[in-house]
């Protein structure tokens, strides 16, 4: 179940962690090139850590470019643009984390 809930600052989307997502239609304004400056930011609360890759914020490859923030199967934040990525620190149990990439 995806639902709107009261968040830390205003409203938030709540997911059950199984198969929920929010889809935003393609917009050329979000097709950043590898040389353009842009920022991605998320705030995540997860009562337990995932054991498989989970997309937190992602722009798919149709049409390119693809980029986003994931949690890896080794429980690390991963930012990637195309096939190039940055691996960030380990997550903690009962995590309440914010990630901002500029």
C-alpha positions in Angstrom: 0.0 0.0 0.0 1.3 3.4 -1.0 -0.3 6.2 1.0 0.1 9.8 1.9 0.9 10.3 5.6 2.0 13.2 7.9 5.8 13.5 7.5 8.5 15.1 9.5 8.0 18.3 7.4 4.6 18.3 5.8 3.3 15.3 3.9 5.2 12.2 3.0 4.6 9.0 1.0 4.6 5.8 3.0 5.4 2.4 1.4 5.2 -1.1 2.8 8.6 -2.0 1.5 7.5 -4.8 -0.8 6.5 -3.5 -4.2 5.2 0.1 -3.9 6.4 3.1 -5.9 5.4 6.5 -7.2 5.8 7.1 -10.9 6.4 10.5 -12.5 5.9 10.8 -16.2 9.0 11.5 -18.4 9.8 15.2 -18.6 12.9 16.5 -20.5 13.6 18.8 -17.6 14.8 15.8 -15.6 17.1 14.5 -18.4 20.3 15.9 -16.9 23.6 15.4 -18.8 26.7 14.1 -17.1 28.1 17.7 -17.1 25.0 19.5 -15.7 24.7 20.4 -12.0 21.7 19.0 -10.2 20.7 17.8 -6.7 18.9 14.7 -5.5 17.7 14.5 -1.9 15.7 11.9 0.0 14.7 11.2 3.6 14.2 7.5 4.4 12.9 5.7 7.5 13.1 1.9 7.3 12.4 -0.2 10.4 14.7 -2.9 8.9 17.4 -3.0 6.3 16.8 -4.5 2.9 18.7 -7.6 1.8 18.4 -6.9 -1.9 18.8 -3.8 -4.1 16.1 -1.2 -3.6 15.6 2.0 -5.6 14.9 5.0 -3.4 14.8 7.6 -6.2 15.5 6.6 -9.7 15.1 7.9 -13.3 14.9 5.0 -15.6 16.7 4.5 -18.9 13.7 5.1 -21.2 14.7 7.6 -22.4 18.3 7.9 -21.2 20.0 9.2 -19.0 19.4 6.9 -16.0 20.4 8.1 -12.5 19.3 7.7 -8.9 19.9 6.7 -5.3 19.6 3.0 -4.3 20.2 0.9 -1.2 22.5 -2.0 -2.2 22.3 -5.6 -1.1 25.3 -4.9 1.1 23.2 -2.2 2.8 25.0 0.9 1.5 23.7 4.0 -0.2 24.6 4.0 -3.9 24.4 7.0 -6.2 24.7 6.2 -9.9 24.6 8.1 -13.2 24.5 5.7 -16.2 26.9 2.9 -15.2 29.1 5.1 -13.0 28.4 5.0 -9.3 29.5 6.2 -5.9 29.2 3.9 -2.9 28.4 5.7 0.4 28.6 4.5 4.1 26.8 1.5 5.6 23.3 2.0 6.9 22.2 1.3 10.4 19.2 -0.7 11.7 16.0 1.3 12.4 17.6 3.9 10.0 16.3 7.4 9.7 18.6 8.9 7.2 18.7 11.8 4.8 20.9 11.8 1.7 21.5 14.8 -0.4 23.8 14.8 -3.5 24.6 18.0 -5.2 
